[in-house]
Amino acid sequence: MWPLGIAGLAGSAIIAWYMQRRPPRRVALSFGRFLPEPEDNPTQERRFALKLPVRSMSFWLHLITLLAALAAIGAKFTWDREVKADAIGLRVVLDVSHSMSVADGSATRLDRALQVIDTQRQIAKDMGTDTAFCEELVTVSQSASAPRPLAEALPLVAVQPYSAEVASLLKAAEAKSEACEVTHTLIITDQVKPSGALGATTVGYFWHQVGAPQDNIGIVAAEIASKGMATRTASLTVDLLRSGAVPPPQVTLQGPNGVATKIARRALDREDRFKVAFPISMAGDYKISLPDGGAYSGDDLASLSIPEVQSQKVEWRLATLPAPSGLEASNLGPLVTGFEDLTHADLARPIIIVGSQWTRQSSDRSIGVFLKNSDIFNGVNFDVLERNLPSAGNFQLPQGFVPTLMDSQGGILIAERQSPRGIILPPVVVDGGSDLRNLSLTFFYNGLRALLGDQVMPMALTWESATGQKVSRAWLEGDTARALSTPDALTPIAADQTVARTKPVWPYFVLVALIALILERVWKLRVQTRKRR
């Protein structure tokens, strides 16, 4: 900020100087003794003219001189200039994320990477025998380190308890360097070379993947589901992600009420996903572990804290059917009632309204318009519904409700409201035939589930390694079965290869200030010469 302050003060001083009125010249009369003394100027003139000296060339040249001088002192501008590469500059971008600790034969993946560095740096040196050579190292895990001389930084390299992504490696490869003009960037990681990001024609970038493929399965996420309608126990679902050909693993949950072990099952939507669910009856701290998780151990153990999970609250006024045992009676929850007990104030709450009588259809009635994607129809057989169509409600549809199911004569059978959630259903038939009973209960419990919702809460996991070290986002590191890609070979500098050479801009500002100052002096001399003539 200080350059701006100095610029403001100096600029104000220049403007004030040029806004001054010049005093009138002295008048000397050789015959003054014969004349009376001249009278004083009867008008008082201000010292400063309230008008900018925009027509003064000297003013503008002085102002340019001032601004250029201040820019040379305070501004740290640089200019990146593309020049032809004439020396080898090697940058090694090394992945030091936690998966680089995976054993690869008798060594780790990081050890293999260090061997690659020794080999490749010698190749780079051999290519630059007759020219200058520089080398630097950038390590990448959660973030990228600043570029450092390779020989100085290499002994300090160690695996970090963080994950690393391909985007972070590419960003580190493109970062500017002040100490070394980089012509060759070697990226060493256990991740697969991205398609298109570093193509075969990309000058100066080389990808080297280390680590033979190994099978692994790890903990990805966990979520707690609220207590269900039929049980007073919550459920913890653990998601596992497989890399390779690992069989369904054994999962252990350790918590306040002991240790439980289950075999995970493959998810229905993805072949590489497995799930396992544990009942949770107490709040507290829990640990999830995989006794045999495969090659990478950082995603085999995760800890979490589960809060007290409350039962779902509901106010139950329905006399024909008892409330499910897992629900907690409370007038603070959604309302389940019939039309006969409904008040105007009840309509402002989340609500299920159940009809009072189910009448089998007459021969001239059939299924009419319905919303196919409504959750109310889950598991409903429409052939059975056609044979056992409920009677249309004899009521005026409350505000906000829209029909979900109508008969062919326009009668409303089911209606829904989105906010607050509301559902109007046919009556519950307990003593009717099996089709009628099953149909009515399916509608009712679909509606109750839609009203209460699946209260699922994702849980925050903390992954730990086998040594107890906490690992950030370890689930990103578990894909250890990637196929090895062919490494890119270092090539000599291409004929058209350039490097960005950074030049300081301050000398140009000094030059501008000097030119402006010289022009101002020349202009001043010219003006004075004209006046003398």
PyMOL commands that set and color helices and strands:
alter all, ss='L'
color gray80, all
select helices_A, chain A and resi 2-18+32-34+57-74+98-101+109-127+150-156+166-174+339-341+345-348+375-377+382-387+434-452+474-477+506-532
alter helices_A, ss='H'
color red, helices_A
select strands_A, chain A and resi 78-84+88-95+103-104+107-108+133-140+148-149+184-189+205-209+216-225+234-243+250-255+258-263+265-266+273-280+284-289+301-306+313-316+328-329+335-338+351-354+367-370+402-407+412-417+422-425+456-458+462-464+470-471+498-504
alter strands_A, ss='S'
color yellow, strands_A
deselect
rebuild
show_as cartoon
